[in-house]
Amino acid sequence: MSVENLNTEYGFGGRLSSVFPSQILMDITEVCNLACVHCPHPSFKNSAHYAGRFLDVELNEKMIDEVKHYGKGSTQYIRYASNGEPLVHPQGYDMIESAVKHSGVYVTLTTNGTIMNEKRTQRLLDAGVHMIDISIDAYREETYKAIRVNGDLNVTRDNVLRLLKWVKESKSQTKVVVSFVEQPNNADEVSDFEKFWYDAGIDRVVIRRMHSCSGALGELATQRREIQLDKPRKPCLYPWERIVVNAKGELAFCPSDWVHGSTIQDYRDTSINEVWQSDFYKALRQAHLNNEYSRHSFCGNCPDWASTRWPHEGLSYADMITEFQS
């Protein structure tokens, strides 16, 4: 079966474009100021894969130029969301602003919000970023401290409340979202979390399912594999939806890659446009359709395929973006 002419429930169509990725994920730094318990970063930081990298600004500009020329009608949004904290990148604000001004598409930022003081908040609003998604994961202070190690809920909450206030006062078009990764030690706080933030005027509360980060969280990965033993495997959405520019300056096909197992090629030596339509991507998509991963072990060993939601399987993060764009 040809990947280019799929007539199945999985494949290109709607917001999923064979011409160019509908989502560009900019993983601009490996550095993070927190050590969250549901994130592989603490282990990643102590591994041979970590070097405290920051993405070259020139590659950000290269991406913007490609989206401007090839992404019209295909790319839904550019998302700055790292295996670190994007706002610690020394040129992070300039990179986001350039994407807003020159790419011609929707631009979002995912941040932990801890360093989003008055100066940085104003800088983001001046940049014109279309949406800011702040990861919080707790309603109670003690839960936040247990999950978002090295963070302070009062500081983060005040930062977000100030952002909401300034957005309203300035009549900014920036949408503000808070997110919550549901896990055993915060599951009883979901309702309180949603009520607090909707009462505060937030545009959307996103409750996320916890996943193993492509197997990086070993215990959870084992649990997932055991649960899924008798379930038929479906293709992962990512090879049809998104591409990643990581902090090393490489193009990768998985946004949950902490071991550089999904690297395709150095971005300095190729283009997103070329890679998206390459034989490599065609073979990867075919492997997912055939459930045959002998040449794609990174995907074959990943237990998180069930967590990706295809357009026909219900509302997703991309649907929220579509709503905000309308």
C-alpha positions in Angstrom: 0.0 0.0 0.0 1.4 3.4 -1.0 1.9 5.9 1.8 1.1 8.7 -0.5 -2.3 7.3 -1.4 -3.7 6.0 1.8 -7.4 5.1 1.8 -7.3 3.9 5.4 -8.2 5.6 8.6 -4.5 6.3 9.2 -2.6 8.6 6.8 -2.5 12.1 5.3 -5.7 14.1 5.0 -7.4 17.0 6.7 -4.8 18.9 8.7 -2.2 16.2 8.1 -0.3 17.3 4.9 2.1 15.2 2.8 3.5 18.5 1.5 5.0 19.8 4.7 4.6 19.1 8.5 1.5 20.5 10.1 3.5 21.0 13.3 7.0 22.1 13.8 8.4 21.5 17.3 11.4 23.7 18.2 13.3 22.0 21.0 15.6 24.9 21.5 17.5 23.9 24.7 18.4 21.0 26.9 18.7 23.1 30.0 15.9 23.1 32.6 15.6 24.8 36.0 13.3 22.1 37.4 13.5 18.3 38.0 9.9 17.1 37.5 9.2 13.5 38.6 7.2 12.7 35.5 9.9 14.0 33.2 13.1 12.1 32.1 15.2 15.3 32.4 16.9 14.5 35.7 18.2 11.2 34.3 18.9 12.9 30.9 21.0 15.5 32.6 23.3 12.9 34.0 23.6 10.9 30.8 26.1 11.0 27.9 23.3 12.5 25.7 23.2 15.7 27.6 25.5 18.7 26.9 23.4 21.7 28.0 22.9 22.7 24.4 21.2 25.8 23.0 19.9 25.7 19.4 21.7 28.0 17.0 19.6 31.1 16.1 20.5 30.6 12.5 18.7 27.3 12.4 15.6 28.9 13.9 15.7 31.4 11.0 16.2 28.6 8.5 13.1 26.9 9.9 11.1 30.2 9.7 12.1 30.7 6.1 11.0 27.1 5.2 7.6 27.5 6.9 7.1 30.8 5.1 7.9 29.3 1.7 6.5 25.7 2.0 4.1 25.7 5.0 1.3 27.8 3.7 -1.8 25.7 3.8 0.1 22.9 5.5 1.7 24.1 8.7 -0.8 24.7 11.5 1.7 26.0 14.1 5.2 26.2 15.3 5.6 25.1 19.0 8.5 26.2 21.1 8.6 23.3 23.7 11.9 21.8 24.8 13.5 18.9 26.5 14.4 21.8 28.7 12.9 25.2 29.6 12.7 27.3 26.4 12.8 30.6 28.3 16.4 29.9 29.6 17.7 30.2 26.0 19.6 33.5 25.8 17.9 34.3 22.5 14.7 32.5 23.1 12.5 35.6 23.1 14.0 36.9 19.8 13.6 33.5 18.2 9.9 33.4 19.1 9.3 37.0 18.0 11.0 36.3 14.7 8.7 33.3 14.1 5.6 35.4 14.9 6.7 38.2 12.6 8.0 36.2 9.6 6.7 32.6 9.5 3.0 33.4 8.6 1.7 30.7 11.0 0.5 30.4 14.6 3.3 30.3 17.1 3.0 28.8 20.6 5.2 28.5 23.7 5.2 25.8 26.3 7.0 26.8 29.6 7.0 25.9 33.2 6.4 29.6 34.0 8.7 29.7 37.0 11.0 32.5 35.6 8.3 34.4 33.8 8.8 37.6 35.9 7.4 41.0 34.9 10.2 41.8 32.4 10.0 38.4 30.7 6.2 38.5 30.6 6.2 41.9 28.9 8.8 40.6 26.5 6.6 37.7 25.5 3.6 39.9 25.0 5.7 42.3 23.0 6.8 39.4 20.8 3.2 38.7 20.0 3.3 35.0 20.7 -0.2 33.6 19.9 -0.5 31.1 22.8 1.4 30.4 26.0 0.9 27.0 27.7 2.2 26.9 31.3 2.8 23.5 32.8 1.7 23.4 36.5 0.5 20.0 37.4 -0.9 20.8 40.9 -3.4 22.7 42.8 -1.9 22.4 46.3 1.6 23.7 47.1 2.8 20.5 48.7 1.8 18.5 45.6 3.6 21.0 43.3 6.8 20.7 45.4 6.6 17.0 45.2 6.1 16.9 41.4 7.9 20.0 40.2 11.0 19.7 42.2 12.9 23.0 42.7 9.7 25.0 41.9 7.4 27.2 44.0 3.7 27.1 43.2 3.1 30.6 44.7 5.7 32.1 42.3 4.4 30.3 39.3 0.8 31.0 40.0 1.5 34.7 40.6 3.4 34.8 37.3 0.4 33.3 35.4 -2.2 35.5 37.1 -0.1 38.6 36.2 0.1 37.4 32.6 -3.7 37.0 32.5 -4.2 40.4 34.0 -1.8 42.1 31.5 -3.4 40.2 28.5 -6.8 41.5 29.5 -5.6 45.1 30.2 -3.7 45.3 26.9 -6.4 43.6 24.9 -3.7 41.2 23.7 -4.8 38.4 21.4 -2.4 36.0 23.2 -4.2 32.9 24.5 -3.2 31.5 27.9 -3.4 27.8 28.7 -2.4 25.9 31.8 -1.7 22.2 31.7 -1.8 19.3 34.2 -0.2 15.9 33.7 -2.5 13.6 35.7 -0.5 11.1 37.9 -1.1 9.2 41.1 0.0 12.0 43.5 -2.2 14.7 41.9 -5.3 12.9 40.5 -7.5 14.1 43.4 -6.7 17.7 42.5 -8.0 17.8 38.9 -11.4 19.4 39.7 -9.9 22.0 42.1 -7.2 22.9 39.5 -9.8 23.3 36.7 -12.1 25.4 38.8 -9.3 27.7 40.1 -8.0 28.5 36.7 -11.3 28.9 34.9 -12.4 31.2 37.6 -9.2 33.2 37.1 -10.0 33.7 33.4 -7.8 31.1 31.7 -8.6 30.3 28.1 -8.2 26.6 28.5 -7.2 24.0 31.1 -5.5 21.0 29.4 -5.4 17.7 31.4 -2.8 15.4 29.9 -2.3 11.7 30.2 1.0 10.6 31.6 3.2 8.7 29.2 6.6 7.0 29.4 8.4 9.5 27.1 9.1 6.8 24.5 10.3 4.4 27.1 12.6 6.8 29.0 10.5 6.4 32.2 11.3 2.7 32.5 8.8 1.6 35.2 5.9 3.3 33.5 7.0 1.9 30.1 7.0 -1.6 31.5 3.5 -1.1 32.9 2.3 0.2 29.5 3.8 -2.8 27.7 2.1 -5.2 30.0 -1.3 -3.5 29.6 -1.0 -3.5 25.8 0.2 -7.0 25.3 -3.1 -8.2 23.8 -4.1 -5.0 22.1 -3.7 -4.5 18.4 -1.1 -1.8 17.7 -2.1 1.2 15.7 0.3 3.6 13.8 1.7 6.5 15.8 0.4 9.8 14.6 3.8 11.6 14.7 5.3 10.6 11.4 2.3 12.1 9.6 2.0 15.2 11.8 5.2 16.7 13.1 8.9 17.1 12.9 11.4 18.2 15.6 14.3 20.6 15.4 16.3 19.6 18.5 18.9 21.6 20.4 21.8 19.8 18.6 20.5 21.2 15.4 19.2 17.8 14.1 15.9 17.0 12.6 14.0 14.2 14.5 10.7 12.4 14.1 9.7 12.1 17.7 9.1 14.9 20.3 9.6 12.5 23.2 13.1 11.4 22.3 15.6 11.7 25.2 18.3 9.5 23.7 18.6 10.9 20.1 17.1 7.6 18.8 14.8 9.4 16.3 17.4 11.6 14.7 17.1 11.8 10.9 19.8 14.2 9.8 21.7 17.3 10.8 19.5 20.3 9.8 22.5 22.2 8.6 22.9 19.7 5.8 19.3 19.3 4.6 15.9 20.9 4.8 12.6 20.1 6.5 10.9 20.1 3.0 13.4 17.6 1.7 13.3 15.3 4.7 9.5 15.3 5.0 9.1 13.8 1.5 12.2 11.6 1.8 12.4 7.9 1.3 13.3 7.6 5.0 10.0 9.1 6.1 8.1 7.1 3.6 9.7 3.9 5.0 9.0 5.0 8.6 5.3 5.6 7.8 5.0 2.3 6.0 6.6 0.5 9.0 3.9 2.0 11.2 1.2 0.9 8.9 2.6 -2.6 8.6 3.4 -2.8 12.3 6.9 -4.0 11.3 9.7 -2.2 13.1 12.8 -4.3 12.4 14.5 -1.2 10.9 12.9 1.2 13.3 13.6 -0.1 16.8 13.1 3.3 18.5 9.5 3.2 17.4 9.1 -0.6 17.9 10.2 -0.3 21.5 8.0 2.6 22.3 4.9 1.9 24.4 3.3 5.3 24.0 1.7 4.7 20.5 -1.7 4.4 22.1 -1.5 7.9 23.6 -1.3 9.7 20.2 -4.7 10.7 19.0 -5.5 10.7 15.3 -8.0 13.4 14.0 -10.8 10.8 13.8 -10.2 9.6 17.4 -11.5 12.7 19.2 -10.4 16.2 20.2 -6.7 16.9 20.6 -4.2 19.7 21.3 -4.3 20.6 17.6 -8.1 21.0 17.7 -7.6 23.5 20.5 -5.2 25.5 18.4 -7.7 25.4 15.5 -10.4 26.8 17.9 -8.0 29.6 19.0 -7.2 30.4 15.4 -10.8 30.9 14.4 
